[in-house]
Amino acid sequence: MSRHIAILTILAALSIFTVGCAGGSGGPLNTLMDQVRLDDPLADRTYIQNQAVIEVPESVPALIEYLSNDESPKVHAWAALILGRIGDPQAVPALTAALSNNDADTRNRAVGALSLIGETEAEGAFIEALRSGNRDAQITALVELEKTLSINAIPAIADTARANDGMVSKNAIDTLGGIGDASVTAPLVELALSTNLDGNLRRAAIMNLHRMTIPEATAGLQEVITGLVEQEGTDELLQLARDQG
């Protein structure tokens, strides 16, 4: 019996040690983040020497806490980086929220982390970011969705364009043109003809129809020309559409 108790005690101690190494109180992860927070040049060495015990699934809850609630932007960026390398999908909500972080480095690390976790997870996160209302997150998401030519994101991108939010909506229109699929033609025609939109955004929609070298876009430009003829005060837009058509 005493031998059995001794074995259990040893196993329990090993379990506590493992948790500590992964990020518990006094573990290498905590040490690393303390050094990062203080801008200590030893942080890189700490990470390299302890990478095997830091980049484990057991570290994910602590890393999410660092990413979500720490006061240091540097800690946020490091947490996002390590979460991506671990690749655990449970980090996706926190990384999605990090796309709205005020720190550009953190946003970029969150993008990289989401991409490492999976294409589907990343696409879903970027679509959610479009609906967040945060302009930094929206612009970041638009760039990434255009890179991947995301067809699934087209409705959310079109909604962002319709919001009439200056540069964000302009980027959304350019993203539709950049994706270039036939299914973006109808939203671009709608935007070009929308009297609720700023004139610069309507011009951008026309230019992006011209940018797309597919028959559907050519037909869309003709539809815009026909629609503009019926609208008053759109001579400049009509001439632009005719020039592009």
Solvent accessible surface area in square Angstrom, and as a share of the most:
residue,aa,sasa,rsa
1,M,179,0.80
2,S,89,0.57
3,R,190,0.69
4,H,103,0.46
5,I,97,0.49
6,A,50,0.38
7,I,83,0.42
8,L,93,0.46
9,T,82,0.48
10,I,104,0.53
11,L,100,0.50
12,A,54,0.41
13,A,57,0.45
14,L,101,0.50
15,S,62,0.40
16,I,130,0.66
17,F,132,0.55
18,T,76,0.44
19,V,87,0.50
20,G,20,0.19
21,C,24,0.15
22,A,5,0.04
23,G,12,0.12
24,G,20,0.19
25,S,117,0.75
26,G,70,0.67
27,G,4,0.04
28,P,25,0.16
29,L,0,0.00
30,N,37,0.19
31,T,57,0.33
32,L,0,0.00
33,M,0,0.00
34,D,70,0.36
35,Q,28,0.13
36,V,6,0.03
37,R,97,0.35
38,L,141,0.70
39,D,101,0.52
40,D,43,0.22
41,P,122,0.77
42,L,85,0.42
43,A,7,0.06
44,D,83,0.43
45,R,144,0.53
46,T,16,0.09
47,Y,14,0.05
48,I,124,0.63
49,Q,131,0.58
50,N,39,0.20
51,Q,63,0.28
52,A,90,0.70
53,V,55,0.32
54,I,0,0.00
55,E,44,0.20
56,V,34,0.20
57,P,82,0.52
58,E,108,0.48
59,S,1,0.00
60,V,0,0.00
61,P,82,0.52
62,A,31,0.24
63,L,0,0.00
64,I,42,0.21
65,E,97,0.44
66,Y,32,0.12
67,L,7,0.04
68,S,62,0.40
69,N,98,0.50
70,D,27,0.14
71,E,169,0.76
72,S,14,0.09
73,P,69,0.43
74,K,103,0.44
75,V,0,0.00
76,H,22,0.10
77,A,3,0.02
78,W,43,0.15
79,A,0,0.00
80,A,0,0.00
81,L,40,0.20
82,I,0,0.00
83,L,0,0.00
84,G,3,0.03
85,R,117,0.43
86,I,33,0.17
87,G,27,0.26
88,D,30,0.15
89,P,78,0.49
90,Q,99,0.44
91,A,0,0.00
92,V,26,0.15
93,P,96,0.61
94,A,13,0.10
95,L,0,0.00
96,T,12,0.07
97,A,70,0.54
98,A,6,0.05
99,L,0,0.00
100,S,34,0.22
101,N,30,0.15
102,N,142,0.73
103,D,40,0.21
104,A,51,0.40
105,D,65,0.34
106,T,0,0.00
107,R,36,0.13
108,N,97,0.50
109,R,77,0.28
110,A,0,0.00
111,V,16,0.09
112,G,33,0.32
113,A,3,0.02
114,L,0,0.00
115,S,60,0.39
116,L,119,0.59
117,I,23,0.12
118,G,18,0.17
119,E,156,0.70
120,T,106,0.61
121,E,58,0.26
122,A,7,0.05
123,E,41,0.18
124,G,39,0.38
125,A,3,0.02
126,F,8,0.03
127,I,26,0.13
128,E,107,0.48
129,A,3,0.02
130,L,6,0.03
131,R,163,0.59
132,S,62,0.40
133,G,58,0.55
134,N,49,0.25
135,R,114,0.42
136,D,58,0.30
137,A,1,0.01
138,Q,19,0.08
139,I,58,0.29
140,T,22,0.13
141,A,0,0.00
142,L,2,0.01
143,V,75,0.43
144,E,26,0.12
145,L,1,0.00
146,E,52,0.23
147,K,141,0.60
148,T,97,0.56
149,L,98,0.49
150,S,6,0.04
151,I,83,0.42
152,N,108,0.55
153,A,0,0.00
154,I,10,0.05
155,P,83,0.53
156,A,2,0.02
157,I,0,0.00
158,A,2,0.01
159,D,78,0.41
160,T,8,0.05
161,A,0,0.00
162,R,96,0.35
163,A,68,0.53
164,N,65,0.33
165,D,52,0.27
166,G,46,0.44
167,M,118,0.53
168,V,1,0.01
169,S,0,0.00
170,K,71,0.30
171,N,40,0.20
172,A,0,0.00
173,I,0,0.00
174,D,41,0.21
175,T,3,0.02
176,L,0,0.00
177,G,5,0.05
178,G,20,0.19
179,I,13,0.07
180,G,23,0.22
181,D,52,0.27
182,A,43,0.33
183,S,57,0.37
184,V,0,0.00
185,T,14,0.08
186,A,71,0.55
187,P,18,0.11
188,L,0,0.00
189,V,8,0.05
190,E,78,0.35
191,L,1,0.01
192,A,0,0.00
193,L,40,0.20
194,S,26,0.17
195,T,100,0.58
196,N,131,0.67
197,L,16,0.08
198,D,70,0.37
199,G,29,0.28
200,N,91,0.47
201,L,7,0.03
202,R,16,0.06
203,R,75,0.27
204,A,6,0.05
205,A,0,0.00
206,I,0,0.00
207,M,87,0.39
208,N,6,0.03
209,L,1,0.01
210,H,93,0.42
211,R,120,0.44
212,M,14,0.06
213,T,134,0.78
214,I,46,0.23
215,P,108,0.68
216,E,81,0.36
217,A,1,0.00
218,T,74,0.43
219,A,63,0.49
220,G,2,0.02
221,L,6,0.03
222,Q,88,0.39
223,E,101,0.45
224,V,0,0.00
225,I,25,0.13
226,T,83,0.48
227,G,16,0.15
228,L,1,0.01
229,V,86,0.49
230,E,142,0.64
231,Q,45,0.20
232,E,172,0.77
233,G,81,0.78
234,T,12,0.07
235,D,115,0.60
236,E,118,0.53
237,L,12,0.06
238,L,22,0.11
239,Q,98,0.44
240,L,36,0.18
241,A,0,0.00
242,R,122,0.45
243,D,94,0.49
244,Q,34,0.15
245,G,53,0.51
